[in-house]
Amino acid sequence: MPLPTVDHPTQSGQPSRPHRRGRLTRWRRDLLGPGGLRILAAAAGGYALYQAFAPSTRWWLAIVGFTLLGLALDRRGWRAGLGLAFVFGLTFYIPLLSFTNIYVGDFPWYALSVAEAVLTAPVGALVAAASRRLPLWPAWAAAAWITGEALRGRIPFGGFPWGGIAFSQPDGPLLPAASLVGSVGLAFLTALAGFALAALIGELIGELIGALGARPRPPWRSVAVLGSGALLLVPFVLGVLGLSTMQRGTDAPTETIAVIQGNVPRPGLDFNAERRAVLDLHAQQTHQLAAEVRAGRTPAPTLVIWPENSTDIDPYRNADANAVISAAAADIGVPILVGAVVQGANAGEGYNMGIVWDPVTGPGDTYTKRHPLPFGEYMPYRSFFRLFSDKVDLQRGTFLPGDRPGNFDIAGVPVGDVICFEVVYDELVRDVVNGGAQVLVVQTNNATFGYTDETYQQQAMSRVRAVEHGRSVLISSTSGVSTVIRPDGSIESSIPLFTPGYLTPQVPLIQVTTPGTVLGGPLEWLLALATPVALAISILLARRRRRAGADGAPAATASPTAPGSTITTGGPTAATTTEDPTP
């Protein structure tokens, strides 16, 4: 009976050179596949996933992307898994993060994209291992993806979870599941749908080949077809169940909250070159709103929201800026939540803050951004990164982080504030909801990114947050797109890019805590812990399989077998065929 030849080690104890060449050949074959189809599937999958993100509404392309990734990784070795997932990451992150190059050049864009792809690569190794050895492998694979997202959301420099899979789904039928299992659960279900479809396609192809007589399949493989089909249905069932926990705010009390978009003199990094002009533009829109209220054409707001960077002149130190804000607050007659840059105690240090500005008493409660953006609001390892690009010196100062959530009671309204990119961090948004917020506010400045997709991607994140926590979300942006988002994730109204204006919605104040708020954090840890468990099981199964093969192999002469080809082993009464278990 044919058996694989034994590759005898050299005197140094290492495998001989032909064996090394064989392993390299197998790795290349696993990576490329027939005619390079595997690497093409991985590349196409990453780009399909990108096409699911805003401003696109093609939510289903996220599932297609994971299906292609699953087909590329199916039963591959861990080395090929690393390479294929890296390719998938490149074709996903390079177009997704293209907004980062608009004013600072290509190097930061490519560097960030490659870094994110590198962090994605280990997920491919885990998915490949799961597909080779674990039953119901799509569920383990989706858990591995969540582990990768958790890693990217924390390292390096506090993480950068932009491109979280949940944020591809604000227009899809899975979105209501966010109110049930949080954004982490929504991401898991999206990946699960794609991997389950890949498994189903693989099983159906196997059934077809078996029916044609090319490769007999045991009857139990039909159960695998049913299992893959059942896993594919799970996300959509939970999407329907999520409708029962999704908040709509129809029976909640309401308050009128005004959102101001003052616009900027020009887009780009020098949007605030005329800092006083930016402040004046926001004050001007507030005065116009006050005039409309006095004329009876617009309902009087309970409070007003200004965006991040609405004043880059420290109003605590500059009497002129203080007077402009105070005059606007006095005219409208209600508190304004002002986005301000405030100087720190030391030169070059500052705070990105939200300040509640009372029309009578002036500045009051504050929130300091807890997660300043590396390379945008502070420069880590400046001297090191200067070796690669002199653009690092465009970031001159250092913003210091705050130490508490952005919870305010403004004119009796419990408001939860996050600033700009903080909306992408699960725990920061969850903290303000757990702190009692009944409406969520995102103060942001997107003028830096011009007319790119960044503002729409951020808007999609806010839509998912609305459903996840059952709260209205008010986006106040210097240059757009300022938006009013209902608790069900739908858009009530918005102001286009680089257009001054204001919104005065009736906002429901919701006190109900969704299951998604409660379960989101623990679910992430549970799925992350499932990944090493799955890895340990796959390793144990591989060792047991190799040991069983060695124990059951008859003492016979060996004949050469190509790496990765089928190995046939026999016992006293039967023969079984298995794939080469070598990674």
C-alpha positions, 0 to 999 in steps of 0.5 A: 500500500503506498505511503509517503516517503520519510524525509530523513534529517541531516546530521544537523537534525534539520530536514533535507534541502529537497524536503524544504523545497517541497514545503515551499512548493506546497506553500506556493500552491496553497497560496496561489491555488489552481491558476492563481484562483485562491489569491485572486479570490482573496483579493476580490473578497477584500475589494468586495468588502470595501464596496459594502461600506458607505457611501455604498449601500450594497451591504450584501457585498460584505457577505460576498467578501467573506465568502470569497475569503472563506473559499480561498482559505478553505483547508489551506495551511496556516502559512497560506492563510497568513498570505491570503488574509494579508492580500485580502486586507490590502485590497480592503484597507487601501481603498477604504482608507484612501481619505488619509492621503488627500492632503498628506501624501501617499506614504501615510495612507499605504503605511496605515493600510499595510499595518492594518493588513498585517494585523489581519493576516493572523486571522487568515491562519486561524480561519484556515486551521478551523476549516481543516479540522473543526466542525461548524468551522464558519462559526469558529472563523467568524469568532477569529475575525472578531478577535482580529477586530478586537486586536486592531481596536487596541494596538498599536497606540490604542488601536484603530478599528476603522473598517469594523465589519458592523459598520458595513451594515446600516442599510442591511437586514442584519442591522436590527441584530445590533440592538440584540447583540451589539455591534460586536455581534453584528460584525460576528453575524456578518462574517458568519453569513459569509463563511457559512456561504463559503462552506455551503458552496464547498459542500455542494461542490463536493456533493456534485463531484460525488454524484458524478462518481469522481470522488465518493463521499460518505453519507454523513457529508450530507449533514455538513450541507445542512449544517452550513445552510443552518449557519447561513440562516442564523444571522438573518433570523437574529436580524428579524428577532432584533426588530423586537428590541430595536427602539423607535422612540415613538412613545418617548418624550421629546426635546428640540435640539439644534445642530449647527453646521457653520462651515469653514473658509476652505477644506483641507489641513488649513481649514482653520487658518482663519480660526476666527472665521470658523468661530464667526461662521458658527456664531452667525448660524446660531444668530440666524437660528435665534432670529427664526425662533423669534419670528416664530418660523422655527421652534425654540430649542432646548439646547444647541450643539456646535461641532468639534473645532468650532473654536480653535481659539481658547475661549478661556484665555481669549476674551474676544472668542469668549465674547463671541460665544457668549453673545451667541448663547445669549441670543438663542437663550439656551446652553450651547455645547461648544467644541473647543481647543483649550491650551494645556499647562505646558507649551504645545499641549492642549485639550480637545473639549466639549464645553457647556456654555450657559447663556447667563453664567458662561462656560460650565461642565466640560468633556475632554476627548478620551482617545486622541488620534495618533498621528492626527492629534499627537505624534508618537515616536516623532523622530522615528517616523520622521525617517520615513516622512517629513509630514510628521511635523505637520502635527505640531502639538500634543492633545492630552486625553481626558479621563471620564465619559462625556456625560452632561445634563444640559437644560435637563437633557441627559446627553452623551458626547463623543468627539469625532473618531471616538464614535468608532470605539465600542467602549467609549460610546457604551460608557456614555449610555451606561452613564445615563445618556438619553441622546448621543452627540457626535461633535466632529470636524471632517473639513480635513478630509475634504469631499472624501468618503470619510464623513459618510463612513463616520455617518454609517458608524453613528447609524449603527450606534443608534440601533445598538444603543436605542438612542438618537444620534446627532452629528454636528460637523464643521463642514458636514455631513451634520445629521439627525439619526433616529433610534432605528438607524434611519436618517431624519435630516442632514446638511450637505458637505461644505454648506452652512445651516442648522437642524432643529429636530424633535429628539426622543429621550429614551431611557430603555437599555437595549440588550446590545448595550449590555451584551456587546462588551462581554460578547467580544471577550467571549468570542475572543476567548473562543479563538484560542480554544478553537486553535488548541482543539485544532492542534490536538485533532491534528496531532491525534490524526497524525498519531492514529495514522502512524499507529495504524500504518502497516509496515510496508515499503514506502513510495514517494508521494507529492506534498499535499497529495492524498495519503491512503492508509489501511487497517485489517479490514478497511482503507480510508483516505484522508488529506495530508495533515501537514500545515 
